[in-house]
Amino acid sequence: MTDRRKIWRSQLYVPANNPRFIDKAHTRGADAYILDLEDSVPASVKAAARVALGEAVPNVKQSGADALVRINRPLRWAVDDIAAAVAAGADGLLLPKCESADHVRLLAETVADCEHDSRRPPGDVGLIVLIETAAAFFRAAEIAAADAHMVGLALGTEDIAADVGMVPAPETLLAPKQTVIFAARAAGVTPYGLVGTVADYKNLDKVRRIAELSRSCGARGAACIHPTVVPVLNEVFSPSAEAIAEAERILAAYEEATDAGIGAITVDGKMIDVPVVERARKLLAEARQFAER
């Protein structure tokens, strides 16, 4: 079963119909590669791209990264996409334009059937749902908790901006992004995505600022469309050496204080109590997970 605690700091989109990009993908250093069957693949070649997943999925996984597949929205395509992705060994699926918890459960039922057919354990394929319409936004909490296959939730920046009629900028996306982050956390799944557009990938300083804002808001990873962004996401969404050292000091001091019957202490001039200790524990757990890659 997919570990719901696993975090993909960087997820690089790769068109599933482009063998040249697929062959190089595993060298890019991303935690996961999203083989895209949706927006980047023309309708005329979607069937061929779907068939090619049999080779593409193991190809992008050869350096230890995970393979995700973004499926299509029309149900007749989605069912075929799911079957091909699960059979190929995909670790997870991105579900675009989901409108409700019932929609997620319908697709998850298909995933479960395909897991059985492919002799994979129940729940082996994780689901990341993309909230991309205003209607779905107001159902984010129920969508996040819709099924045991759920591992992540993200607000689809460009699609939600188009649906609402707003500019996809940090100042306009901050509130809706945080709402989706809260919904993900309430359901026990990982919140993903940047508080800003991913289209301006050439300005890496801007990407870094947006990624840092996104992490401070609670996001734990993001997708990107160009390999130059991958190192930035890996760095920003990883705990820094300074943060790790501080967390270790906090836990050591708190354990010592607890043994002495003291509930609140000061470390480095800061008040330390239970919520701060819990953040330190989570940060160190993330650091250990990333160090193993």
C-alpha positions as CSV (number, residue, x, y, z in Angstrom):
1,M,0.0,0.0,0.0
2,T,1.2,3.5,-0.8
3,D,2.6,5.2,2.3
4,R,0.4,8.3,2.9
5,R,3.3,9.9,4.8
6,K,5.6,9.8,1.7
7,I,6.3,13.3,0.3
8,W,7.3,14.1,-3.3
9,R,9.1,17.4,-3.0
10,S,9.5,17.8,-6.7
11,Q,7.3,16.3,-9.4
12,L,8.4,16.9,-13.0
13,Y,5.8,16.8,-15.8
14,V,6.9,14.7,-18.8
15,P,4.6,14.3,-21.8
16,A,3.8,10.6,-22.1
17,N,4.0,10.9,-25.9
18,N,7.6,12.2,-26.0
19,P,10.2,9.3,-25.9
20,R,13.1,11.8,-25.9
21,F,11.9,13.5,-22.7
22,I,11.0,10.2,-21.1
23,D,14.4,8.7,-21.8
24,K,16.2,11.6,-20.0
25,A,13.7,12.1,-17.2
26,H,15.4,9.8,-14.7
27,T,18.5,11.9,-14.7
28,R,16.7,15.1,-13.6
29,G,16.7,14.4,-9.9
30,A,13.0,14.7,-9.2
31,D,11.3,12.7,-6.4
32,A,8.6,11.8,-8.9
33,Y,7.9,12.1,-12.6
34,I,4.4,12.8,-13.8
35,L,3.8,11.1,-17.1
36,D,1.1,13.3,-18.6
37,L,-1.7,11.9,-20.6
38,E,-3.9,15.1,-20.3
39,D,-3.1,18.6,-21.4
40,S,0.3,18.0,-23.1
41,V,-0.9,15.1,-25.2
42,P,-3.1,15.8,-28.3
43,A,-6.3,13.8,-28.5
44,S,-5.1,12.1,-31.7
45,V,-2.2,10.4,-29.9
46,K,-3.6,9.8,-26.5
47,A,-4.2,6.1,-27.2
48,A,-0.6,5.6,-28.3
49,A,0.7,7.5,-25.3
50,R,-1.4,5.3,-23.0
51,V,0.0,2.1,-24.6
52,A,3.5,3.6,-24.2
53,L,3.2,3.7,-20.4
54,G,4.3,0.1,-20.3
55,E,7.8,1.2,-21.1
56,A,7.6,4.8,-19.9
57,V,6.8,4.0,-16.3
58,P,9.8,1.7,-15.6
59,N,12.0,4.0,-17.6
60,V,11.4,7.0,-15.3
61,K,11.7,4.9,-12.2
62,Q,15.1,3.5,-13.0
63,S,17.0,5.9,-10.7
64,G,14.7,5.3,-7.8
65,A,12.1,8.0,-8.3
66,D,8.4,7.3,-8.4
67,A,6.2,7.4,-11.4
68,L,2.9,9.3,-11.4
69,V,0.4,9.5,-14.3
70,R,-1.9,12.4,-14.9
71,I,-5.1,10.9,-16.4
72,N,-7.7,12.5,-18.5
73,R,-11.1,13.8,-17.3
74,P,-13.6,12.3,-19.7
75,L,-14.7,9.0,-18.0
76,R,-14.2,6.9,-21.1
77,W,-10.6,8.0,-21.3
78,A,-10.0,8.0,-17.6
79,V,-10.9,4.3,-17.3
80,D,-8.5,3.3,-20.0
81,D,-5.8,5.6,-18.6
82,I,-6.2,4.1,-15.1
83,A,-6.0,0.5,-16.4
84,A,-2.8,1.2,-18.4
85,A,-1.1,3.2,-15.6
86,V,-1.8,0.6,-12.9
87,A,-0.7,-2.3,-15.2
88,A,2.5,-0.4,-16.0
89,G,3.4,-0.1,-12.3
90,A,2.6,3.6,-11.7
91,D,3.0,4.6,-8.0
92,G,0.2,7.2,-8.2
93,L,-2.3,9.0,-10.3
94,L,-3.1,12.6,-10.6
95,L,-6.9,13.1,-11.0
96,P,-7.6,16.4,-12.8
97,K,-10.9,18.4,-12.6
98,C,-12.5,16.2,-9.9
99,E,-15.8,17.8,-8.9
100,S,-16.8,15.9,-5.8
101,A,-16.1,13.1,-3.4
102,D,-18.4,10.8,-5.4
103,H,-16.3,11.5,-8.5
104,V,-13.1,10.5,-6.6
105,R,-14.7,7.4,-5.2
106,L,-15.8,6.4,-8.7
107,L,-12.3,6.6,-10.0
108,A,-10.9,5.0,-6.9
109,E,-13.2,2.0,-7.5
110,T,-11.7,1.7,-10.9
111,V,-8.2,1.9,-9.5
112,A,-9.0,-0.9,-7.0
113,D,-10.4,-3.2,-9.7
114,C,-7.2,-2.6,-11.8
115,E,-5.0,-3.2,-8.8
116,H,-6.7,-6.6,-8.4
117,D,-6.4,-7.4,-12.1
118,S,-2.7,-6.5,-12.0
119,R,-2.2,-8.5,-8.8
120,R,-1.1,-5.4,-6.9
121,P,-2.0,-5.0,-3.2
122,P,-5.1,-3.0,-2.4
123,G,-4.3,0.7,-2.0
124,D,-1.0,0.3,-3.8
125,V,-1.7,3.2,-6.1
126,G,-1.9,6.6,-4.5
127,L,-4.2,9.4,-5.7
128,I,-3.5,13.1,-5.8
129,V,-6.6,15.1,-6.6
130,L,-6.3,18.4,-8.5
131,I,-8.9,21.0,-7.4
132,E,-9.4,23.0,-10.6
133,T,-12.9,24.5,-10.6
134,A,-14.8,26.9,-8.2
135,A,-17.4,24.2,-7.6
136,A,-14.8,21.7,-6.5
137,F,-13.0,24.2,-4.3
138,F,-16.0,24.4,-2.0
139,R,-15.9,20.6,-1.7
140,A,-12.2,20.3,-1.0
141,A,-12.5,18.9,2.5
142,E,-14.8,16.1,1.5
143,I,-12.8,15.4,-1.7
144,A,-9.6,15.1,0.4
145,A,-11.2,12.5,2.6
146,A,-13.1,10.6,-0.1
147,D,-11.1,7.4,-0.3
148,A,-8.2,5.4,1.3
149,H,-6.2,5.7,-1.9
150,M,-5.9,9.5,-1.4
151,V,-2.4,10.7,-0.6
152,G,-2.4,14.3,-1.8
153,L,-4.4,17.3,-2.7
154,A,-3.5,20.4,-4.8
155,L,-5.1,23.4,-6.3
156,G,-4.6,23.5,-10.0
157,T,-3.3,27.0,-10.4
158,E,-3.9,27.8,-14.1
159,D,-7.3,26.0,-14.3
160,I,-8.7,27.5,-11.2
161,A,-7.6,31.0,-12.3
162,A,-9.3,30.5,-15.7
163,D,-12.5,29.2,-14.1
164,V,-12.7,32.1,-11.6
165,G,-11.4,34.7,-14.0
166,M,-8.5,35.8,-11.8
167,V,-4.8,36.4,-12.4
168,P,-2.7,33.4,-11.0
169,A,-0.5,35.5,-8.7
170,P,0.6,34.9,-5.1
171,E,-1.6,37.6,-3.8
172,T,-4.7,36.2,-5.5
173,L,-3.9,32.5,-4.8
174,L,-2.9,32.8,-1.1
175,A,-6.3,32.4,0.4
176,P,-7.6,29.5,-1.8
177,K,-4.3,27.7,-1.6
178,Q,-4.3,27.8,2.2
179,T,-7.9,26.6,2.2
180,V,-6.9,23.5,0.1
181,I,-3.9,23.0,2.4
182,F,-6.2,23.0,5.5
183,A,-8.5,20.5,3.7
184,A,-5.6,18.2,3.0
185,R,-4.2,18.3,6.5
186,A,-7.6,17.7,8.0
187,A,-7.9,14.5,5.9
188,G,-4.4,13.4,6.7
189,V,-3.0,13.7,3.1
190,T,-0.1,15.8,1.8
191,P,-0.8,19.3,0.4
192,Y,1.0,20.1,-2.8
193,G,1.4,23.1,-5.1
194,L,2.8,26.6,-5.4
195,V,1.2,29.8,-4.3
196,G,1.7,31.2,-7.8
197,T,2.0,30.1,-11.4
198,V,4.4,27.4,-12.7
199,A,4.5,28.9,-16.2
200,D,7.4,31.4,-15.5
201,Y,10.0,28.7,-15.0
202,K,12.9,30.6,-16.4
203,N,12.9,33.1,-13.5
204,L,14.4,30.8,-10.9
205,D,14.6,33.5,-8.3
206,K,10.9,34.1,-8.6
207,V,10.3,30.4,-8.4
208,R,12.3,30.1,-5.2
209,R,10.4,33.0,-3.6
210,I,7.1,31.4,-4.5
211,A,8.2,28.0,-3.3
212,E,9.4,29.4,0.0
213,L,6.1,31.1,0.5
214,S,4.3,27.9,-0.4
215,R,6.3,25.9,2.2
216,S,5.7,28.5,4.9
217,C,1.9,28.1,4.1
218,G,2.1,24.4,4.7
219,A,2.7,22.9,1.2
220,R,5.2,20.1,1.2
221,G,6.1,19.8,-2.5
222,A,5.1,20.9,-6.0
223,A,5.0,20.0,-9.6
224,C,7.0,21.7,-12.3
225,I,7.2,21.7,-16.1
226,H,10.9,22.2,-16.6
227,P,13.9,20.3,-15.1
228,T,15.7,23.4,-14.1
229,V,13.1,24.0,-11.4
230,V,13.6,20.5,-9.8
231,P,16.7,21.4,-7.7
232,V,15.0,24.5,-6.4
233,L,12.0,22.5,-5.3
234,N,14.1,19.8,-3.7
235,E,16.1,22.4,-1.7
236,V,13.2,24.6,-0.6
237,F,10.9,21.7,0.4
238,S,13.8,20.0,2.3
239,P,14.5,21.1,5.9
240,S,17.7,23.1,6.0
241,A,20.7,22.0,8.0
242,E,20.1,24.9,10.4
243,A,16.4,23.8,10.9
244,I,17.4,20.2,11.5
245,A,20.0,21.3,14.1
246,E,17.5,23.5,15.8
247,A,14.9,20.7,15.8
248,E,17.4,18.3,17.4
249,R,18.2,20.9,20.1
250,I,14.5,21.4,20.8
251,L,13.8,17.7,21.2
252,A,16.8,17.0,23.3
253,A,16.0,19.9,25.6
254,Y,12.3,19.0,25.8
255,E,13.0,15.4,26.7
256,E,15.4,16.5,29.4
257,A,12.8,18.9,30.8
258,T,10.0,16.3,30.6
259,D,12.2,13.9,32.6
260,A,12.5,16.6,35.2
261,G,8.8,17.3,35.3
262,I,8.9,20.6,33.4
263,G,6.4,21.2,30.7
264,A,7.6,24.4,28.9
265,I,11.2,25.5,28.3
266,T,13.3,28.1,26.4
267,V,15.7,27.1,23.6
268,D,17.8,29.7,21.8
269,G,15.7,32.4,23.4
270,K,12.4,30.9,22.2
271,M,9.5,29.5,24.2
272,I,9.2,25.8,23.6
273,D,6.0,23.9,24.3
274,V,4.1,20.9,22.9
275,P,3.1,22.4,19.4
276,V,6.7,23.5,18.8
277,V,8.0,20.1,19.8
278,E,5.5,18.4,17.4
279,R,6.7,20.6,14.5
280,A,10.3,19.6,15.3
281,R,9.4,15.9,15.3
282,K,7.7,16.2,11.9
283,L,10.6,18.2,10.5
284,L,13.1,15.5,11.5
285,A,10.8,12.8,10.1
286,E,10.8,14.6,6.8
287,A,14.6,15.1,6.9
288,R,15.1,11.3,7.4
289,Q,12.7,10.5,4.6
290,F,14.6,12.7,2.1
291,A,18.0,11.6,3.3
292,E,17.1,8.0,2.3
293,R,16.7,9.0,-1.3
